[in-house]
Amino acid sequence: MSCNSALNACEAGGQWQIAFRIFDAMARDTVRADTITYSALISTCEKSLQWERALATLSELKDRHVRQDVIIYSAAISACEKGGQWEQALSILSDMELQHILPNVISFNAAISACETA
């Protein structure tokens, strides 16, 4: 089983602690994390109501120059929405524009939902 498959299983089960242990093991074993890896981590954070971890992970992937995409940003916005962090959600939406990543329906709906719960 690949590391990304294991991370996806953690996402499905809401096991964010295990997902980050796998991620740490990947780094120790010099397995390169890619867009799919970070997407799975952020989605796991979203489903586990770990919005702060999701934002830290988003920041880390930028620092490591991993390709960013609408899926990663949408998952981070959704994590903020579930955590009641509407300002953070809108900040991420704004950051997408700066990164030349076009938001999609999921991005906008998550941001709108975050504002509705404020």
N, CA, C and O atoms as a Tinker XYZ file with bonds, in Angstrom:
   472  protein
     1  N      0.847000   -1.179000    0.000000    73     2
     2  CA     0.000000    0.000000    0.000000    64     1     3
     3  C      0.891000    1.240000    0.000000    63     2     4     5
     4  O      1.837000    1.326000    0.783000    81     3
     5  N      0.594000    2.197000   -0.872000    73     3     6
     6  CA     1.392000    3.418000   -0.927000    64     5     7
     7  C      1.052000    4.330000    0.251000    63     6     8     9
     8  O      0.011000    4.190000    0.893000    81     7
     9  N      1.957000    5.260000    0.512000    73     7    10
    10  CA     1.732000    6.210000    1.601000    64     9    11
    11  C      0.490000    7.058000    1.347000    63    10    12    13
    12  O     -0.290000    7.312000    2.265000    81    11
    13  N      0.306000    7.496000    0.096000    73    11    14
    14  CA    -0.869000    8.312000   -0.206000    64    13    15
    15  C     -2.158000    7.530000   -0.015000    63    14    16    17
    16  O     -3.167000    8.094000    0.408000    81    15
    17  N     -2.137000    6.237000   -0.323000    73    15    18
    18  CA    -3.327000    5.406000   -0.090000    64    17    19
    19  C     -3.616000    5.298000    1.401000    63    18    20    21
    20  O     -4.773000    5.348000    1.819000    81    19
    21  N     -2.571000    5.152000    2.198000    73    19    22
    22  CA    -2.744000    5.085000    3.654000    64    21    23
    23  C     -3.310000    6.399000    4.188000    63    22    24    25
    24  O     -4.166000    6.400000    5.072000    81    23
    25  N     -2.824000    7.518000    3.644000    73    23    26
    26  CA    -3.348000    8.823000    4.064000    64    25    27
    27  C     -4.815000    8.975000    3.681000    63    26    28    29
    28  O     -5.604000    9.531000    4.445000    81    27
    29  N     -5.179000    8.486000    2.511000    73    27    30
    30  CA    -6.583000    8.540000    2.097000    64    29    31
    31  C     -7.462000    7.698000    3.016000    63    30    32    33
    32  O     -8.600000    8.071000    3.297000    81    31
    33  N     -6.943000    6.570000    3.482000    73    31    34
    34  CA    -7.695000    5.744000    4.428000    64    33    35
    35  C     -7.872000    6.487000    5.748000    63    34    36    37
    36  O     -8.931000    6.408000    6.371000    81    35
    37  N     -6.832000    7.210000    6.175000    73    35    38
    38  CA    -6.943000    8.010000    7.400000    64    37    39
    39  C     -7.986000    9.105000    7.239000    63    38    40    41
    40  O     -8.742000    9.400000    8.164000    81    39
    41  N     -8.017000    9.701000    6.053000    73    39    42
    42  CA    -9.020000   10.734000    5.771000    64    41    43
    43  C    -10.422000   10.165000    5.911000    63    42    44    45
    44  O    -11.285000   10.767000    6.550000    81    43
    45  N    -10.641000    9.011000    5.314000    73    43    46
    46  CA   -11.971000    8.381000    5.358000    64    45    47
    47  C    -12.385000    8.060000    6.786000    63    46    48    49
    48  O    -13.564000    8.130000    7.132000    81    47
    49  N    -11.404000    7.707000    7.612000    73    47    50
    50  CA   -11.701000    7.348000    8.998000    64    49    51
    51  C    -11.548000    8.484000    9.984000    63    50    52    53
    52  O    -11.762000    8.295000   11.181000    81    51
    53  N    -11.178000    9.673000    9.501000    73    51    54
    54  CA   -11.007000   10.818000   10.401000    64    53    55
    55  C     -9.856000   10.654000   11.379000    63    54    56    57
    56  O     -9.908000   11.175000   12.493000    81    55
    57  N     -8.823000    9.939000   10.974000    73    55    58
    58  CA    -7.687000    9.647000   11.855000    64    57    59
    59  C     -6.523000   10.603000   11.573000    63    58    60    61
    60  O     -5.504000   10.193000   11.015000    81    59
    61  N     -6.670000   11.858000   11.951000    73    59    62
    62  CA    -5.661000   12.853000   11.616000    64    61    63
    63  C     -4.331000   12.588000   12.307000    63    62    64    65
    64  O     -3.282000   12.860000   11.723000    81    63
    65  N     -4.339000   12.064000   13.540000    73    63    66
    66  CA    -3.072000   11.807000   14.234000    64    65    67
    67  C     -2.261000   10.748000   13.500000    63    66    68    69
    68  O     -1.049000   10.887000   13.340000    81    67
    69  N     -2.924000    9.705000   13.061000    73    67    70
    70  CA    -2.233000    8.638000   12.322000    64    69    71
    71  C     -1.736000    9.178000   10.984000    63    70    72    73
    72  O     -0.636000    8.842000   10.549000    81    71
    73  N     -2.536000   10.007000   10.339000    73    71    74
    74  CA    -2.128000   10.589000    9.056000    64    73    75
    75  C     -0.829000   11.378000    9.205000    63    74    76    77
    76  O      0.057000   11.286000    8.356000    81    75
    77  N     -0.719000   12.150000   10.280000    73    75    78
    78  CA     0.505000   12.927000   10.473000    64    77    79
    79  C      1.684000   12.048000   10.883000    63    78    80    81
    80  O      2.832000   12.384000   10.593000    81    79
    81  N      1.419000   10.940000   11.546000    73    79    82
    82  CA     2.506000    9.986000   11.834000    64    81    83
    83  C      3.041000    9.381000   10.545000    63    82    84    85
    84  O      4.250000    9.228000   10.372000    81    83
    85  N      2.128000    9.039000    9.645000    73    83    86
    86  CA     2.545000    8.502000    8.340000    64    85    87
    87  C      3.345000    9.559000    7.587000    63    86    88    89
    88  O      4.383000    9.258000    6.997000    81    87
    89  N      2.863000   10.784000    7.608000    73    87    90
    90  CA     3.553000   11.877000    6.932000    64    89    91
    91  C      4.960000   12.069000    7.501000    63    90    92    93
    92  O      5.921000   12.230000    6.749000    81    91
    93  N      5.077000   12.051000    8.817000    73    91    94
    94  CA     6.396000   12.177000    9.460000    64    93    95
    95  C      7.310000   11.024000    9.071000    63    94    96    97
    96  O      8.502000   11.224000    8.838000    81    95
    97  N      6.754000    9.816000    9.001000    73    95    98
    98  CA     7.547000    8.647000    8.598000    64    97    99
    99  C      8.016000    8.795000    7.147000    63    98   100   101
   100  O      9.131000    8.401000    6.806000    81    99
   101  N      7.164000    9.360000    6.305000    73    99   102
   102  CA     7.559000    9.597000    4.912000    64   101   103
   103  C      8.785000   10.499000    4.866000    63   102   104   105
   104  O      9.729000   10.234000    4.122000    81   103
   105  N      8.769000   11.564000    5.663000    73   103   106
   106  CA     9.892000   12.500000    5.684000    64   105   107
   107  C     11.162000   11.814000    6.188000    63   106   108   109
   108  O     12.246000   12.024000    5.644000    81   107
   109  N     11.020000   10.996000    7.226000    73   107   110
   110  CA    12.190000   10.272000    7.759000    64   109   111
   111  C     12.772000    9.316000    6.729000    63   110   112   113
   112  O     13.987000    9.131000    6.656000    81   111
   113  N     11.899000    8.712000    5.938000    73   111   114
   114  CA    12.332000    7.743000    4.927000    64   113   115
   115  C     12.639000    8.415000    3.588000    63   114   116   117
   116  O     12.854000    7.746000    2.577000    81   115
   117  N     12.655000    9.734000    3.601000    73   115   118
   118  CA    12.906000   10.562000    2.411000    64   117   119
   119  C     11.954000   10.267000    1.249000    63   118   120   121
   120  O     12.345000   10.316000    0.082000    81   119
   121  N     10.709000    9.963000    1.586000    73   119   122
   122  CA     9.671000    9.827000    0.571000    64   121   123
   123  C      9.118000   11.224000    0.329000    63   122   124   125
   124  O      8.659000   11.884000    1.261000    81   123
   125  N      9.161000   11.667000   -0.901000    73   123   126
   126  CA     8.757000   13.035000   -1.235000    64   125   127
   127  C      7.232000   13.172000   -1.195000    63   126   128   129
   128  O      6.501000   12.423000   -1.843000    81   127
   129  N      6.781000   14.153000   -0.415000    73   127   130
   130  CA     5.346000   14.476000   -0.359000    64   129   131
   131  C      4.991000   15.296000   -1.587000    63   130   132   133
   132  O      5.736000   16.193000   -1.982000    81   131
   133  N      3.846000   14.985000   -2.189000    73   131   134
   134  CA     3.406000   15.699000   -3.382000    64   133   135
   135  C      2.048000   16.354000   -3.132000    63   134   136   137
   136  O      1.557000   16.376000   -2.004000    81   135
   137  N      1.463000   16.873000   -4.175000    73   135   138
   138  CA     0.166000   17.544000   -4.071000    64   137   139
   139  C     -0.896000   16.607000   -3.503000    63   138   140   141
   140  O     -1.719000   17.021000   -2.686000    81   139
   141  N     -0.880000   15.366000   -3.929000    73   139   142
   142  CA    -1.870000   14.388000   -3.444000    64   141   143
   143  C     -1.680000   14.135000   -1.955000    63   142   144   145
   144  O     -2.655000   14.013000   -1.213000    81   143
   145  N     -0.437000   14.056000   -1.520000    73   143   146
   146  CA    -0.140000   13.853000   -0.096000    64   145   147
   147  C     -0.725000   14.983000    0.740000    63   146   148   149
   148  O     -1.436000   14.747000    1.717000    81   147
   149  N     -0.417000   16.209000    0.342000    73   147   150
   150  CA    -0.893000   17.361000    1.109000    64   149   151
   151  C     -2.408000   17.514000    1.028000    63   150   152   153
   152  O     -3.047000   17.925000    1.996000    81   151
   153  N     -2.970000   17.192000   -0.103000    73   151   154
   154  CA    -4.424000   17.238000   -0.235000    64   153   155
   155  C     -5.087000   16.271000    0.744000    63   154   156   157
   156  O     -6.068000   16.621000    1.400000    81   155
   157  N     -4.556000   15.066000    0.839000    73   155   158
   158  CA    -5.103000   14.076000    1.774000    64   157   159
   159  C     -4.944000   14.537000    3.218000    63   158   160   161
   160  O     -5.853000   14.358000    4.029000    81   159
   161  N     -3.797000   15.129000    3.546000    73   159   162
   162  CA    -3.583000   15.619000    4.911000    64   161   163
   163  C     -4.570000   16.722000    5.275000    63   162   164   165
   164  O     -5.173000   16.696000    6.348000    81   163
   165  N     -4.731000   17.690000    4.377000    73   163   166
   166  CA    -5.643000   18.802000    4.657000    64   165   167
   167  C     -7.080000   18.309000    4.728000    63   166   168   169
   168  O     -7.848000   18.770000    5.573000    81   167
   169  N     -7.452000   17.392000    3.864000    73   167   170
   170  CA    -8.811000   16.831000    3.904000    64   169   171
   171  C     -9.046000   16.049000    5.188000    63   170   172   173
   172  O    -10.145000   16.079000    5.742000    81   171
   173  N     -8.029000   15.356000    5.660000    73   171   174
   174  CA    -8.140000   14.641000    6.941000    64   173   175
   175  C     -8.362000   15.639000    8.069000    63   174   176   177
   176  O     -9.184000   15.407000    8.956000    81   175
   177  N     -7.630000   16.751000    8.036000    73   175   178
   178  CA    -7.815000   17.799000    9.045000    64   177   179
   179  C     -9.236000   18.356000    8.987000    63   178   180   181
   180  O     -9.869000   18.580000   10.019000    81   179
   181  N     -9.721000   18.572000    7.784000    73   179   182
   182  CA   -11.084000   19.095000    7.612000    64   181   183
   183  C    -12.101000   18.163000    8.258000    63   182   184   185
   184  O    -12.956000   18.604000    9.026000    81   183
   185  N    -12.008000   16.881000    7.948000    73   183   186
   186  CA   -12.984000   15.918000    8.463000    64   185   187
   187  C    -12.851000   15.689000    9.964000    63   186   188   189
   188  O    -13.785000   15.219000   10.613000    81   187
   189  N    -11.679000   16.024000   10.513000    73   187   190
   190  CA   -11.428000   15.837000   11.946000    64   189   191
   191  C    -11.558000   17.136000   12.733000    63   190   192   193
   192  O    -11.226000   17.185000   13.917000    81   191
   193  N    -12.045000   18.194000   12.067000    73   191   194
   194  CA   -12.243000   19.506000   12.694000    64   193   195
   195  C    -10.939000   20.092000   13.239000    63   194   196   197
   196  O    -10.917000   20.705000   14.306000    81   195
   197  N     -9.871000   19.896000   12.497000    73   195   198
   198  CA    -8.548000   20.395000   12.872000    64   197   199
   199  C     -8.144000   21.526000   11.923000    63   198   200   201
   200  O     -7.167000   21.401000   11.184000    81   199
   201  N     -8.898000   22.627000   11.947000    73   199   202
   202  CA    -8.671000   23.717000   11.003000    64   201   203
   203  C     -7.283000   24.331000   11.166000    63   202   204   205
   204  O     -6.661000   24.711000   10.174000    81   203
   205  N     -6.789000   24.433000   12.399000    73   203   206
   206  CA    -5.466000   25.027000   12.608000    64   205   207
   207  C     -4.379000   24.172000   11.958000    63   206   208   209
   208  O     -3.443000   24.699000   11.357000    81   207
   209  N     -4.507000   22.858000   12.082000    73   207   210
   210  CA    -3.560000   21.936000   11.435000    64   209   211
   211  C     -3.653000   22.058000    9.918000    63   210   212   213
   212  O     -2.639000   22.007000    9.222000    81   211
   213  N     -4.865000   22.218000    9.413000    73   211   214
   214  CA    -5.050000   22.374000    7.967000    64   213   215
   215  C     -4.312000   23.616000    7.468000    63   214   216   217
   216  O     -3.647000   23.568000    6.433000    81   215
   217  N     -4.426000   24.727000    8.201000    73   215   218
   218  CA    -3.748000   25.959000    7.795000    64   217   219
   219  C     -2.233000   25.819000    7.899000    63   218   220   221
   220  O     -1.500000   26.313000    7.043000    81   219
   221  N     -1.769000   25.150000    8.941000    73   219   222
   222  CA    -0.322000   24.922000    9.087000    64   221   223
   223  C      0.204000   24.056000    7.942000    63   222   224   225
   224  O      1.302000   24.285000    7.434000    81   223
   225  N     -0.583000   23.068000    7.546000    73   223   226
   226  CA    -0.185000   22.186000    6.452000    64   225   227
   227  C     -0.176000   22.944000    5.128000    63   226   228   229
   228  O      0.719000   22.745000    4.307000    81   227
   229  N     -1.161000   23.808000    4.916000    73   227   230
   230  CA    -1.194000   24.638000    3.714000    64   229   231
   231  C      0.045000   25.533000    3.660000    63   230   232   233
   232  O      0.666000   25.679000    2.607000    81   231
   233  N      0.390000   26.115000    4.771000    73   231   234
   234  CA     1.578000   26.969000    4.839000    64   233   235
   235  C      2.854000   26.164000    4.549000    63   234   236   237
   236  O      3.744000   26.628000    3.837000    81   235
   237  N      2.923000   24.967000    5.105000    73   235   238
   238  CA     4.096000   24.123000    4.910000    64   237   239
   239  C      4.283000   23.749000    3.444000    63   238   240   241
   240  O      5.404000   23.776000    2.937000    81   239
   241  N      3.212000   23.406000    2.768000    73   239   242
   242  CA     3.360000   23.004000    1.366000    64   241   243
   243  C      3.818000   24.176000    0.514000    63   242   244   245
   244  O      4.526000   23.980000   -0.473000    81   243
   245  N      3.426000   25.388000    0.880000    73   243   246
   246  CA     3.917000   26.564000    0.161000    64   245   247
   247  C      5.415000   26.727000    0.389000    63   246   248   249
   248  O      6.171000   26.999000   -0.544000    81   247
   249  N      5.837000   26.557000    1.650000    73   247   250
   250  CA     7.257000   26.684000    1.987000    64   249   251
   251  C      8.110000   25.646000    1.255000    63   250   252   253
   252  O      9.266000   25.902000    0.918000    81   251
   253  N      7.527000   24.480000    1.017000    73   251   254
   254  CA     8.263000   23.400000    0.342000    64   253   255
   255  C      8.093000   23.428000   -1.173000    63   254   256   257
   256  O      8.583000   22.550000   -1.883000    81   255
   257  N      7.395000   24.446000   -1.652000    73   255   258
   258  CA     7.202000   24.645000   -3.092000    64   257   259
   259  C      6.513000   23.465000   -3.769000    63   258   260   261
   260  O      6.840000   23.087000   -4.894000    81   259
   261  N      5.553000   22.897000   -3.049000    73   259   262
   262  CA     4.723000   21.845000   -3.623000    64   261   263
   263  C      3.634000   22.529000   -4.450000    63   262   264   265
   264  O      3.091000   23.555000   -4.041000    81   263
   265  N      3.322000   21.964000   -5.599000    73   263   266
   266  CA     2.293000   22.537000   -6.468000    64   265   267
   267  C      0.960000   22.614000   -5.719000    63   266   268   269
   268  O      0.511000   21.641000   -5.114000    81   267
   269  N      0.354000   23.773000   -5.775000    73   267   270
   270  CA    -0.929000   23.992000   -5.114000    64   269   271
   271  C     -2.031000   23.923000   -6.157000    63   270   272   273
   272  O     -1.831000   24.269000   -7.322000    81   271
   273  N     -3.198000   23.469000   -5.716000    73   271   274
   274  CA    -4.320000   23.404000   -6.653000    64   273   275
   275  C     -5.620000   23.736000   -5.940000    63   274   276   277
   276  O     -5.653000   23.930000   -4.725000    81   275
   277  N     -6.680000   23.794000   -6.718000    73   275   278
   278  CA    -7.989000   24.177000   -6.197000    64   277   279
   279  C     -8.479000   23.165000   -5.161000    63   278   280   281
   280  O     -9.199000   23.542000   -4.236000    81   279
   281  N     -8.112000   21.904000   -5.291000    73   279   282
   282  CA    -8.557000   20.878000   -4.345000    64   281   283
   283  C     -7.963000   21.136000   -2.958000    63   282   284   285
   284  O     -8.666000   21.058000   -1.950000    81   283
   285  N     -6.684000   21.439000   -2.916000    73   283   286
   286  CA    -6.022000   21.724000   -1.630000    64   285   287
   287  C     -6.640000   22.956000   -0.974000    63   286   288   289
   288  O     -6.968000   22.942000    0.212000    81   287
   289  N     -6.794000   24.015000   -1.758000    73   287   290
   290  CA    -7.360000   25.246000   -1.200000    64   289   291
   291  C     -8.809000   25.052000   -0.754000    63   290   292   293
   292  O     -9.207000   25.563000    0.293000    81   291
   293  N     -9.582000   24.334000   -1.522000    73   291   294
   294  CA   -10.982000   24.091000   -1.157000    64   293   295
   295  C    -11.080000   23.295000    0.140000    63   294   296   297
   296  O    -11.942000   23.564000    0.977000    81   295
   297  N    -10.198000   22.318000    0.301000    73   295   298
   298  CA   -10.187000   21.527000    1.544000    64   297   299
   299  C     -9.825000   22.413000    2.732000    63   298   300   301
   300  O    -10.403000   22.271000    3.810000    81   299
   301  N     -8.881000   23.316000    2.545000    73   299   302
   302  CA    -8.496000   24.226000    3.634000    64   301   303
   303  C     -9.642000   25.184000    3.977000    63   302   304   305
   304  O     -9.891000   25.461000    5.150000    81   303
   305  N    -10.329000   25.681000    2.964000    73   303   306
   306  CA   -11.494000   26.548000    3.205000    64   305   307
   307  C    -12.578000   25.768000    3.944000    63   306   308   309
   308  O    -13.195000   26.289000    4.873000    81   307
   309  N    -12.809000   24.531000    3.538000    73   307   310
   310  CA   -13.811000   23.692000    4.207000    64   309   311
   311  C    -13.427000   23.420000    5.651000    63   310   312   313
   312  O    -14.292000   23.381000    6.526000    81   311
   313  N    -12.137000   23.231000    5.910000    73   311   314
   314  CA   -11.681000   23.020000    7.290000    64   313   315
   315  C    -11.990000   24.249000    8.141000    63   314   316   317
   316  O    -12.430000   24.126000    9.284000    81   315
   317  N    -11.757000   25.429000    7.581000    73   315   318
   318  CA   -12.077000   26.667000    8.306000    64   317   319
   319  C    -13.571000   26.814000    8.506000    63   318   320   321
   320  O    -14.026000   27.247000    9.565000    81   319
   321  N    -14.325000   26.456000    7.494000    73   319   322
   322  CA   -15.790000   26.518000    7.596000    64   321   323
   323  C    -16.274000   25.633000    8.741000    63   322   324   325
   324  O    -17.088000   26.066000    9.557000    81   323
   325  N    -15.784000   24.411000    8.806000    73   323   326
   326  CA   -16.212000   23.484000    9.860000    64   325   327
   327  C    -15.749000   23.935000   11.240000    63   326   328   329
   328  O    -16.356000   23.596000   12.256000    81   327
   329  N    -14.659000   24.708000   11.258000    73   327   330
   330  CA   -14.153000   25.235000   12.528000    64   329   331
   331  C    -14.720000   26.594000   12.893000    63   330   332   333
   332  O    -14.314000   27.188000   13.892000    81   331
   333  N    -15.663000   27.096000   12.086000    73   331   334
   334  CA   -16.277000   28.391000   12.370000    64   333   335
   335  C    -15.330000   29.565000   12.163000    63   334   336   337
   336  O    -15.487000   30.609000   12.796000    81   335
   337  N    -14.358000   29.404000   11.288000    73   335   338
   338  CA   -13.333000   30.421000   11.063000    64   337   339
   339  C    -13.562000   31.132000    9.724000    63   338   340   341
   340  O    -12.798000   30.952000    8.775000    81   339
   341  N    -14.618000   31.935000    9.664000    73   339   342
   342  CA   -14.992000   32.570000    8.409000    64   341   343
   343  C    -13.928000   33.525000    7.883000    63   342   344   345
   344  O    -13.714000   33.608000    6.673000    81   343
   345  N    -13.258000   34.246000    8.782000    73   343   346
   346  CA   -12.225000   35.181000    8.329000    64   345   347
   347  C    -11.067000   34.438000    7.663000    63   346   348   349
   348  O    -10.538000   34.872000    6.640000    81   347
   349  N    -10.686000   33.310000    8.265000    73   347   350
   350  CA    -9.616000   32.496000    7.681000    64   349   351
   351  C    -10.053000   31.935000    6.323000    63   350   352   353
   352  O     -9.271000   31.904000    5.374000    81   351
   353  N    -11.302000   31.498000    6.248000    73   351   354
   354  CA   -11.822000   30.948000    4.991000    64   353   355
   355  C    -11.747000   31.990000    3.882000    63   354   356   357
   356  O    -11.322000   31.683000    2.769000    81   355
   357  N    -12.158000   33.226000    4.182000    73   355   358
   358  CA   -12.107000   34.285000    3.177000    64   357   359
   359  C    -10.673000   34.666000    2.828000    63   358   360   361
   360  O    -10.378000   35.015000    1.685000    81   359
   361  N     -9.795000   34.599000    3.803000    73   359   362
   362  CA    -8.380000   34.877000    3.554000    64   361   363
   363  C     -7.781000   33.855000    2.587000    63   362   364   365
   364  O     -7.013000   34.213000    1.695000    81   363
   365  N     -8.132000   32.593000    2.768000    73   363   366
   366  CA    -7.643000   31.547000    1.868000    64   365   367
   367  C     -8.218000   31.750000    0.471000    63   366   368   369
   368  O     -7.511000   31.595000   -0.525000    81   367
   369  N     -9.498000   32.095000    0.401000    73   367   370
   370  CA   -10.130000   32.354000   -0.893000    64   369   371
   371  C     -9.400000   33.497000   -1.612000    63   370   372   373
   372  O     -9.160000   33.426000   -2.817000    81   371
   373  N     -9.058000   34.525000   -0.879000    73   371   374
   374  CA    -8.320000   35.652000   -1.441000    64   373   375
   375  C     -6.913000   35.225000   -1.876000    63   374   376   377
   376  O     -6.419000   35.661000   -2.915000    81   375
   377  N     -6.286000   34.382000   -1.084000    73   375   378
   378  CA    -4.947000   33.883000   -1.410000    64   377   379
   379  C     -4.949000   33.079000   -2.707000    63   378   380   381
   380  O     -3.965000   33.079000   -3.447000    81   379
   381  N     -6.050000   32.402000   -2.975000    73   379   382
   382  CA    -6.149000   31.644000   -4.228000    64   381   383
   383  C     -5.940000   32.575000   -5.425000    63   382   384   385
   384  O     -5.238000   32.231000   -6.376000    81   383
   385  N     -6.551000   33.742000   -5.365000    73   383   386
   386  CA    -6.409000   34.697000   -6.460000    64   385   387
   387  C     -4.952000   35.127000   -6.615000    63   386   388   389
   388  O     -4.437000   35.225000   -7.729000    81   387
   389  N     -4.297000   35.379000   -5.486000    73   387   390
   390  CA    -2.891000   35.786000   -5.534000    64   389   391
   391  C     -2.007000   34.690000   -6.125000    63   390   392   393
   392  O     -0.993000   34.979000   -6.761000    81   391
   393  N     -2.393000   33.439000   -5.913000    73   391   394
   394  CA    -1.627000   32.295000   -6.420000    64   393   395
   395  C     -2.062000   31.886000   -7.834000    63   394   396   397
   396  O     -1.556000   30.913000   -8.392000    81   395
   397  N     -3.007000   32.648000   -8.402000    73   395   398
   398  CA    -3.527000   32.375000   -9.751000    64   397   399
   399  C     -4.197000   31.002000   -9.832000    63   398   400   401
   400  O     -4.063000   30.282000  -10.822000    81   399
   401  N     -4.913000   30.665000   -8.773000    73   399   402
   402  CA    -5.691000   29.427000   -8.736000    64   401   403
   403  C     -7.157000   29.831000   -8.734000    63   402   404   405
   404  O     -7.610000   30.552000   -7.845000    81   403
   405  N     -7.885000   29.370000   -9.720000    73   403   406
   406  CA    -9.295000   29.737000   -9.841000    64   405   407
   407  C    -10.149000   28.933000   -8.874000    63   406   408   409
   408  O    -10.138000   27.703000   -8.906000    81   407
   409  N    -10.891000   29.625000   -8.011000    73   407   410
   410  CA   -11.819000   28.908000   -7.124000    64   409   411
   411  C    -12.895000   28.213000   -7.951000    63   410   412   413
   412  O    -13.212000   28.633000   -9.064000    81   411
   413  N    -13.446000   27.148000   -7.389000    73   411   414
   414  CA   -14.547000   26.455000   -8.057000    64   413   415
   415  C    -15.785000   26.525000   -7.167000    63   414   416   417
   416  O    -15.782000   27.213000   -6.146000    81   415
   417  N    -16.815000   25.831000   -7.545000    73   415   418
   418  CA   -18.075000   25.844000   -6.797000    64   417   419
   419  C    -17.845000   25.397000   -5.354000    63   418   420   421
   420  O    -18.419000   25.965000   -4.426000    81   419
   421  N    -17.017000   24.392000   -5.172000    73   419   422
   422  CA   -16.748000   23.885000   -3.811000    64   421   423
   423  C    -16.072000   24.970000   -2.974000    63   422   424   425
   424  O    -16.433000   25.176000   -1.815000    81   423
   425  N    -15.101000   25.658000   -3.554000    73   423   426
   426  CA   -14.397000   26.730000   -2.835000    64   425   427
   427  C    -15.371000   27.816000   -2.392000    63   426   428   429
   428  O    -15.388000   28.221000   -1.230000    81   427
   429  N    -16.184000   28.281000   -3.345000    73   427   430
   430  CA   -17.128000   29.348000   -3.029000    64   429   431
   431  C    -18.194000   28.896000   -2.032000    63   430   432   433
   432  O    -18.531000   29.638000   -1.110000    81   431
   433  N    -18.721000   27.700000   -2.207000    73   431   434
   434  CA   -19.746000   27.206000   -1.276000    64   433   435
   435  C    -19.209000   27.066000    0.140000    63   434   436   437
   436  O    -19.895000   27.409000    1.102000    81   435
   437  N    -17.989000   26.566000    0.273000    73   435   438
   438  CA   -17.389000   26.432000    1.617000    64   437   439
   439  C    -17.196000   27.805000    2.253000    63   438   440   441
   440  O    -17.454000   27.981000    3.444000    81   439
   441  N    -16.739000   28.786000    1.458000    73   439   442
   442  CA   -16.552000   30.129000    1.992000    64   441   443
   443  C    -17.883000   30.757000    2.391000    63   442   444   445
   444  O    -17.990000   31.398000    3.437000    81   443
   445  N    -18.889000   30.569000    1.555000    73   443   446
   446  CA   -20.231000   31.106000    1.880000    64   445   447
   447  C    -20.759000   30.439000    3.150000    63   446   448   449
   448  O    -21.300000   31.115000    4.026000    81   447
   449  N    -20.609000   29.135000    3.254000    73   447   450
   450  CA   -21.064000   28.416000    4.456000    64   449   451
   451  C    -20.336000   28.902000    5.695000    63   450   452   453
   452  O    -20.931000   29.010000    6.768000    81   451
   453  N    -19.051000   29.196000    5.554000    73   451   454
   454  CA   -18.290000   29.706000    6.702000    64   453   455
   455  C    -18.854000   31.043000    7.154000    63   454   456   457
   456  O    -18.948000   31.308000    8.352000    81   455
   457  N    -19.225000   31.876000    6.210000    73   455   458
   458  CA   -19.802000   33.190000    6.557000    64   457   459
   459  C    -21.199000   33.063000    7.161000    63   458   460   461
   460  O    -21.577000   33.848000    8.031000    81   459
   461  N    -21.957000   32.083000    6.704000    73   459   462
   462  CA   -23.307000   31.875000    7.249000    64   461   463
   463  C    -23.290000   31.475000    8.706000    63   462   464   465
   464  O    -24.198000   31.823000    9.460000    81   463
   465  N    -22.258000   30.744000    9.110000    73   463   466
   466  CA   -22.194000   30.272000   10.500000    64   465   467
   467  C    -21.599000   31.311000   11.433000    63   466   468   469
   468  O    -21.573000   31.112000   12.647000    81   467
   469  N    -21.119000   32.426000   10.874000    73   467   470
   470  CA   -20.490000   33.472000   11.699000    64   469   471
   471  C    -21.512000   34.230000   12.505000    63   470   472
   472  O    -21.157000   35.142000   13.252000    81   471
